[in-house]
Amino acid sequence: MRVSPWLAIALVSSACAAPAATEHTTATDAAIEQGEKKTSTDPAVNPDAAALADFKVRVDNYADMHKTLAKGNAKRQETADPAKISATKATLAARVQATRVSAKQGDVFTPAVRPVFRRLLASELKGEDAHDTKAVLKDDAPPTGAVPFKVNAKYPETLSLPTVPANVLLSLPPLPAPLEYRIVGRHLLLLDTAADLVVDYLLNVIPS
């Protein structure tokens, strides 16, 4: 059977392109797997498992509390009305603040897990390869002095939420909604983004 020259070229091109796609996928999978190992709560995989397991319990407990409080007029509504959105957030924030009235720094970022976070962040933010990552952090970061580093404090509505690069997020333990990590200057914030509240924070954990 005679093979068309165009078909032969297409087959050769496809064969040449396949390894590159495979290599890219493999590299991505390897990066994700490495991140999962660093944040695993399995003692057989990660020596920091105990501290990370305790951290997971604490953030899960917060998420459960939040879910319980986010009901009625504190429940998020499908609306584009800024006034209604603000009112819902304010009601939810007041409920969370009242429930966590005695909360303090270190209730979530405990002394045991702080060095783990320092190591995880250092692995992504040290050395020449971290230049681009640090540039992203600086691009839309609000002024450090404008953000209150105080548990239960409101994150200012007038300030944008700084972007956290994907590689940094992959290196940190996953969080349940509505919790998110945010980096301001050299500090790490744990935010309840549904209530715009500071849940906990770590100071000076970002390598200079």
C-alpha positions in Angstrom: 0.0 0.0 0.0 1.3 3.4 -1.0 1.6 5.9 1.9 0.9 9.6 1.2 4.0 11.8 1.7 1.8 14.1 3.8 0.7 11.2 6.0 4.3 10.1 6.5 5.4 13.6 7.5 2.5 13.8 10.0 3.4 10.5 11.6 7.0 11.5 12.0 6.1 14.9 13.5 3.7 13.2 15.9 6.3 10.8 17.0 8.8 13.6 17.6 6.4 15.7 19.6 5.2 13.0 21.9 8.3 12.7 24.2 8.3 16.5 24.8 4.7 16.3 26.0 5.4 13.3 28.2 8.5 15.0 29.7 6.4 18.1 30.6 3.7 16.0 32.2 6.3 14.0 34.1 8.0 17.1 35.4 4.7 18.6 36.5 3.7 15.4 38.2 7.0 15.1 39.9 6.7 18.6 41.3 3.2 17.9 42.7 4.4 14.6 44.2 7.3 16.3 45.8 5.0 18.9 47.3 2.7 16.2 48.6 5.6 14.5 50.3 6.6 17.7 52.1 3.2 18.3 53.4 2.1 14.7 54.0 0.7 13.8 57.5 2.0 10.2 57.1 5.0 9.6 59.5 6.4 7.0 57.1 6.7 9.7 54.4 7.4 12.9 56.3 9.3 13.5 59.6 7.1 16.6 60.2 3.9 14.6 59.9 2.8 15.0 63.6 3.0 18.8 63.4 1.2 18.9 60.0 -1.5 16.5 61.2 -2.2 18.8 64.2 -2.3 21.8 61.8 -4.8 20.0 59.6 -7.0 19.3 62.6 -6.9 23.0 63.6 -7.8 24.3 60.2 -10.5 21.7 59.7 -12.0 22.7 63.1 -12.0 26.3 62.0 -13.8 25.4 58.7 -16.4 23.4 60.7 -17.0 26.4 63.0 -17.3 28.7 60.0 -19.8 26.5 58.3 -22.0 26.4 61.5 -21.9 30.2 61.8 -22.5 31.0 58.1 -26.2 30.6 58.2 -29.3 32.9 58.0 -28.3 36.5 57.3 -24.6 35.5 57.5 -24.9 33.0 54.6 -23.4 34.1 51.3 -26.0 35.2 48.8 -26.1 35.1 45.1 -26.2 38.8 44.5 -24.2 41.5 42.8 -25.4 44.2 45.3 -22.2 45.4 47.1 -24.3 46.6 50.1 -25.8 43.2 50.6 -22.4 41.5 50.2 -20.9 43.8 52.8 -23.8 43.3 55.2 -23.5 39.5 55.0 -19.7 39.6 55.5 -20.1 42.0 58.5 -22.6 39.7 60.1 -20.5 36.6 59.6 -17.3 38.4 60.8 -19.1 39.5 64.0 -20.2 35.9 64.7 -16.7 34.5 64.1 -15.1 37.2 66.3 -17.6 36.5 69.1 -17.0 32.8 68.9 -13.2 33.2 68.8 -13.1 36.1 71.3 -10.2 34.5 73.2 -8.3 33.5 70.1 -4.6 34.5 69.9 -1.6 34.1 67.6 -0.4 30.6 67.6 -3.7 28.9 68.0 -3.4 27.6 64.4 0.3 28.2 63.6 1.4 26.5 66.7 5.1 26.6 67.9 5.5 23.0 66.6 4.4 23.8 63.0 6.1 27.2 62.6 9.6 25.8 61.8 7.9 23.4 59.2 6.4 26.4 57.4 9.7 28.2 57.5 11.4 25.3 55.8 8.6 24.9 53.2 8.7 28.5 52.3 12.5 28.7 52.3 12.6 25.9 49.7 10.7 28.0 47.2 11.9 31.5 48.1 15.7 31.1 48.5 18.4 31.3 45.9 18.5 32.6 42.4 15.7 30.5 41.1 13.3 32.3 43.5 13.8 35.7 41.9 10.6 35.4 39.7 8.6 34.1 42.6 9.6 37.0 44.8 8.9 39.5 42.0 5.3 38.1 41.9 4.9 38.6 45.6 6.0 42.2 45.4 3.9 43.1 42.4 0.5 43.4 44.0 1.4 43.2 47.7 -0.3 45.9 49.9 1.9 48.0 52.2 2.9 46.0 55.2 1.8 48.7 57.6 -1.7 48.8 56.1 -2.5 45.2 57.1 -3.3 44.5 60.7 -1.3 41.5 62.1 -3.8 40.7 64.8 -6.0 37.6 65.2 -9.7 38.4 64.5 -8.8 41.7 62.9 -10.6 42.7 59.7 -8.5 42.6 56.5 -9.1 46.1 55.0 -11.7 46.0 52.3 -9.9 48.8 50.4 -6.8 46.6 49.9 -6.4 43.9 47.3 -5.5 40.4 48.3 -1.9 39.6 47.3 -1.3 36.8 44.8 0.5 33.7 46.1 2.4 32.0 43.3 1.3 28.5 42.5 4.7 26.9 43.3 4.5 28.4 46.8 0.9 27.2 47.3 1.9 23.7 46.2 4.7 23.6 48.8 2.3 24.4 51.7 -0.4 22.2 53.4 -3.7 22.5 51.6 -6.5 24.4 53.3 -10.2 23.9 53.5 -12.5 26.7 52.3 -12.8 29.6 53.2 -9.2 29.7 54.5 -6.4 31.0 52.3 -2.7 31.8 52.6 -1.6 35.4 51.8 1.9 36.9 51.9 2.4 40.5 52.9 6.0 41.6 53.0 7.9 38.9 54.9 4.8 37.7 56.8 2.3 34.9 56.2 -1.3 35.5 56.8 -4.0 32.8 57.3 -7.3 34.5 56.1 -10.9 33.7 56.3 -11.8 35.2 52.9 -15.5 34.8 53.4 -15.4 37.0 56.5 -12.3 39.0 55.6 -10.7 38.1 59.0 -7.2 37.3 60.1 -7.3 33.8 61.5 -3.6 33.6 62.4 -0.3 34.8 61.1 3.5 34.1 61.1 5.9 37.0 61.2 9.2 37.1 59.3 8.9 33.7 57.7 9.7 34.8 54.2 13.5 34.7 53.4 14.9 38.2 52.7 
